[in-house]
């Protein structure tokens, strides 16, 4: 498979390694302000939402988007995950996928 076509799962700590690339982020919606959301993905991430985004503060969210040079994310798609999200598990998946990249491409 073409590595450039993969969409890695990341947390806020990995943003600077994926500027201008598409990523998947799972986190908790901390705040909604107009067309922006503040997401806690093991650290703060600012997400620029599209019109299809229907998020709720306090809920988990999975976003797929492109990392901007300012380390915000332009959301391409989002999925409200509700309240029963195990964020520590989501963060562990990110860490394992980065330690064993060849298995997750």
Protein Blocks (a to p, Z undefined) as FASTA:
>chain_A
ZZklpccdddfklmmmmgoiacddddddfbdchjaccddehiacdddddfklccdehiac
dddddddfkopacdfbdcdebjmbcfklmmmmmmmmmmmmmlmZZ
